[in-house]
């Protein structure tokens, strides 16, 4: 009986100690995660986001880490993808890195140049924002995904080649029937 009471008391004490930290969390949230972007070779694109302080009190953005893009299918690097994270600093940090309670900001977080020789496929990169709030050393991460597709001219050239091959086969069959 004493063991049961002791275990119940330990559980109650643990719950009381953990509840305040859960209720005083100071998360920085991505309100509208960026969609998957579809872009062609030799093009440029931008990722826009909205971040918000959903916790009590203020928080301060202290840093950013962007590891670059890698192709999902094989983990290959991002040869030919050129990322620029300067827009994040301009839109979310430069004027004021402090976010008050429920404050949100929107803007371009990342611009991306896709080289003309980038392999087709889906590439993913992760953006990690470091911040201090009620608890220092917090972080939040968001994935960015881009599908690299052939440029329209390549598709037209491929289509024209297929039509030409079908036409040549049709001619050959027609010529074989007449002989």
C-alpha positions in Angstrom: 0.0 0.0 0.0 2.8 2.4 0.9 4.6 1.6 -2.4 1.4 2.4 -4.3 1.1 5.8 -2.5 4.8 6.5 -3.1 4.4 5.7 -6.8 1.3 7.9 -7.1 3.1 10.8 -5.3 6.1 10.5 -7.6 3.8 10.5 -10.7 1.9 13.6 -9.4 5.2 15.4 -8.6 6.6 14.5 -12.1 3.5 15.8 -13.8 3.6 19.1 -11.8 7.2 19.6 -12.7 6.6 18.9 -16.5 3.4 20.8 -17.0 4.8 24.3 -16.5 7.5 23.7 -19.2 4.9 22.5 -21.6 2.6 25.4 -21.0 5.4 28.0 -21.3 6.8 26.7 -24.6 7.9 29.5 -26.9 7.6 27.9 -30.3 8.4 29.8 -33.5 5.9 28.4 -36.1 5.9 28.2 -39.8 2.3 29.3 -40.5 2.2 28.4 -44.2 4.8 25.8 -45.1 6.1 26.4 -48.6 4.6 24.2 -51.3 6.6 21.9 -53.5 7.9 24.1 -56.3 8.1 22.8 -59.9 10.7 24.5 -62.0 12.6 23.9 -65.3 16.2 23.8 -66.0 17.8 27.2 -66.4 15.1 29.0 -64.3 14.9 30.7 -61.0 12.3 30.4 -58.2 11.6 31.7 -54.7 10.2 30.2 -51.5 8.0 32.4 -49.4 7.1 31.7 -45.8 5.3 33.2 -42.8 6.8 32.7 -39.3 5.0 33.5 -36.1 5.8 33.7 -32.4 2.9 31.6 -30.9 4.3 31.5 -27.4 4.1 33.9 -24.5 6.7 36.7 -24.4 9.2 37.7 -27.0 11.8 35.7 -28.8 14.9 36.6 -30.8 16.2 34.9 -33.9 19.8 34.1 -33.3 20.9 32.1 -36.3 20.1 30.1 -39.4 21.4 26.9 -41.0 20.6 25.8 -44.5 22.3 22.6 -45.5 21.6 22.9 -49.2 19.5 20.7 -51.5 20.0 17.0 -52.3 18.1 14.8 -54.7 15.7 12.6 -52.8 15.9 9.5 -55.1 19.7 8.9 -54.5 20.9 11.5 -52.0 23.1 13.1 -54.7 24.3 16.6 -54.1 22.9 19.7 -55.7 25.3 20.4 -58.5 23.8 23.3 -60.5 21.4 24.5 -57.8 22.5 27.8 -56.4 20.7 28.8 -53.1 20.6 32.4 -51.8 19.5 32.8 -48.1 20.0 36.5 -48.0 16.3 37.2 -48.5 15.6 35.5 -45.1 17.9 37.9 -43.3 16.5 40.9 -45.2 12.8 39.9 -44.6 13.0 38.4 -41.1 16.0 39.6 -39.2 17.7 42.7 -40.5 15.4 45.4 -39.1 14.4 43.6 -36.0 15.2 40.0 -34.9 12.9 40.3 -31.9 9.3 38.9 -32.3 6.7 39.9 -29.8 3.9 37.5 -28.7 1.7 36.5 -31.7 3.7 38.6 -34.1 4.1 37.2 -37.6 6.1 38.2 -40.6 5.9 37.0 -44.2 8.3 37.2 -47.1 10.8 35.4 -49.3 13.1 33.2 -47.3 15.1 31.6 -50.1 15.8 32.1 -53.7 17.1 29.4 -56.0 18.7 29.4 -59.4 18.4 26.1 -61.3 21.3 25.6 -63.7 20.7 24.4 -67.3 22.4 21.0 -66.6 20.8 20.1 -63.3 19.6 16.4 -63.3 15.8 16.0 -63.3 14.2 14.9 -60.1 13.0 16.0 -56.7 15.4 17.9 -54.4 14.9 18.7 -50.8 16.6 21.1 -48.5 16.1 22.0 -44.8 16.1 25.4 -43.2 16.7 25.5 -39.5 16.0 28.7 -37.5 17.7 29.1 -34.1 16.1 31.4 -31.5 16.0 32.3 -27.9 12.7 32.8 -26.0 11.7 31.9 -22.5 14.1 29.0 -23.0 17.4 29.8 -24.8 18.8 27.6 -27.6 15.5 26.6 -29.4 15.2 25.7 -33.0 12.6 25.0 -35.7 13.1 23.4 -39.0 11.2 23.5 -42.3 11.8 21.4 -45.5 11.9 23.1 -49.0 11.2 20.9 -52.0 11.7 21.6 -55.7 10.9 19.3 -58.6 13.3 19.9 -61.5 11.6 19.1 -64.9 12.8 19.4 -68.4 12.4 22.8 -70.0 9.5 23.0 -72.5 11.9 23.2 -75.5 13.4 19.8 -74.6 9.9 18.3 -74.4 9.0 19.8 -77.8 12.2 18.4 -79.3 11.5 14.9 -77.8 7.9 15.0 -79.1 9.0 16.0 -82.6 11.6 13.2 -82.6 8.9 10.6 -81.6 6.5 11.9 -84.3 9.3 11.6 -86.8 10.2 8.1 -85.8 6.5 7.1 -86.0 6.2 8.7 -89.4 9.3 6.8 -90.7 7.9 3.5 -89.4 4.6 4.2 -91.1 6.3 5.0 -94.4 8.4 1.8 -94.2 5.3 -0.3 -93.5 3.4 1.3 -96.4 6.4 0.8 -98.8 6.7 -2.9 -97.7 3.0 -3.5 -98.5 3.3 -2.1 -102.0 6.2 -4.3 -102.9 
